[in-house]
Amino acid sequence: MAISLIFMFISPVIIHSAFKNQNHPLYIPILILGLIGAGFAIFMAFKGLKTIMESMFGKK
């Protein structure tokens, strides 16, 4: 969950930075990096919640 929280704050900053500099040659790679980070944050949040739910209710 901590990794997810970090990426939840860093990824929007990276995406915003990419959109502010659309004329820069690294616009597309930075935007892709931000989107991958946002997807990773969502993935880690679900994985963390699944771990918490399994510890509370048992593994089935």
C-alpha positions as a Python dict, from the first residue, in 0.01 Angstrom:
ca = {
    (1, 'M'): (0, 0, 0),
    (2, 'A'): (291, 236, 68),
    (3, 'I'): (428, 183, -283),
    (4, 'S'): (83, 253, -423),
    (5, 'L'): (57, 575, -223),
    (6, 'I'): (394, 696, -348),
    (7, 'F'): (301, 629, -711),
    (8, 'M'): (-42, 790, -661),
    (9, 'F'): (132, 1119, -589),
    (10, 'I'): (428, 1094, -827),
    (11, 'S'): (244, 979, -1141),
    (12, 'P'): (5, 1276, -1172),
    (13, 'V'): (298, 1513, -1125),
    (14, 'I'): (484, 1341, -1410),
    (15, 'I'): (176, 1347, -1634),
    (16, 'H'): (114, 1715, -1558),
    (17, 'S'): (478, 1794, -1630),
    (18, 'A'): (452, 1615, -1964),
    (19, 'F'): (142, 1809, -2065),
    (20, 'K'): (304, 2141, -1969),
    (21, 'N'): (598, 2071, -2202),
    (22, 'Q'): (426, 1941, -2514),
    (23, 'N'): (684, 2097, -2745),
    (24, 'H'): (974, 1916, -2579),
    (25, 'P'): (1114, 1614, -2769),
    (26, 'L'): (1073, 1387, -2465),
    (27, 'Y'): (700, 1464, -2431),
    (28, 'I'): (576, 1119, -2540),
    (29, 'P'): (824, 910, -2332),
    (30, 'I'): (753, 1115, -2017),
    (31, 'L'): (378, 1089, -2073),
    (32, 'I'): (406, 712, -2120),
    (33, 'L'): (618, 687, -1803),
    (34, 'G'): (352, 877, -1608),
    (35, 'L'): (71, 658, -1743),
    (36, 'I'): (262, 340, -1661),
    (37, 'G'): (322, 474, -1310),
    (38, 'A'): (-49, 549, -1267),
    (39, 'G'): (-141, 199, -1382),
    (40, 'F'): (117, 53, -1145),
    (41, 'A'): (-31, 254, -857),
    (42, 'I'): (-377, 112, -929),
    (43, 'F'): (-236, -241, -958),
    (44, 'M'): (-48, -213, -629),
    (45, 'A'): (-355, -70, -453),
    (46, 'F'): (-566, -368, -558),
    (47, 'K'): (-289, -609, -464),
    (48, 'G'): (-251, -445, -123),
    (49, 'L'): (-626, -450, -59),
    (50, 'K'): (-639, -815, -160),
    (51, 'T'): (-361, -894, 89),
    (52, 'I'): (-545, -708, 364),
    (53, 'M'): (-873, -883, 288),
    (54, 'E'): (-703, -1224, 285),
    (55, 'S'): (-542, -1155, 623),
    (56, 'M'): (-876, -1051, 773),
    (57, 'F'): (-1105, -1316, 628),
    (58, 'G'): (-868, -1601, 546),
    (59, 'K'): (-744, -1735, 216),
    (60, 'K'): (-998, -1924, 8),
}
